[in-house]
Amino acid sequence: MKQFVTAAVFTYPHEITILKLLLQEAGLQFYFENETTLTVVPVYTHALGGIKLKVHKNDLDTVNQILEDFNHNNHLKIV
């Protein structure tokens, strides 16, 4: 996991639902740090620093493009 870096940080679990699908479809290796804890106890989000999208450093450019496309070229928005 030393090769994984934080690509984005989200506040609530519902914000990552569609993003998970997009990353899986792209065939990328990723995980969301703190996802399970913040799904159970969402008030801890600020204490834990949010839900962190961790990706392999070689995939960072691809993930950033997916995030950019999702945020700006789509009628669905990450809140």
N, C-alpha and C positions, 0 to 999 in steps of 0.2 A: 504494500500500500504506500510505500515511500515514493513511488512514481506518480501518485495521484495528487492533483492540485484542486483547489476550490475554484469552480467556474462561476458560481452564482450562489446567492443566499436568499432564502424565502422565509416568510414569517409564519405562514399557516400551511398545514398539510394539503388542503384543497388546491393550493397554487401549483402543485407539482404533478397533478394527475395527468393532464394532457401532455405535459413535457416528458413524462416517463415513456409514454407511447411513442413520441417522436424520436427519442433517443434509442429506444429498442428497435424501431423500424430502421434506423440508421446503422444498426449493428455495433453500437458503441458500448464499451465497458464503463459502467458508472455505478455510483451508489449515493444515497442521500444520508448524510450523517445527521443524527438526532431525529430522524423521521419517526421511528417507533415511539420514542419518549414523548415527542411533541404531539403525536396523534392521541396519546393517552392523557397527557397533561399539557394542553396548549398554553396555559398561562406561564409556563417555563421558557417560552420562546426567547425572551430577551436575556434571561439568565444564561441560556445555553448558546446564545448567538445565532439563533434561527436554524433552519434546515439548510445544510450546506450540500450543494451539488458537487460531488467529487468525481473527477474524470482523469483519465491518464493524460499526462502532459503532452503526449504526441497528438491527442485528439482535441486539444483545447481550441484550436482554430475552427474546427468543424463544429464543436459545441457552441462556440460564440456565434457562428453563422446561423445555427438552428435557433438560438435564443433571439438573435436580431430579427430573423424572418418571422418568428412567432410573435414577437412584440410589435413589429411595425407593419408587416405585410399580411395581417390576418385580422378578421373581425373578432376573433376570440382574444382576450387579453389576460395576462397574468395580473391579478389585482395587486 
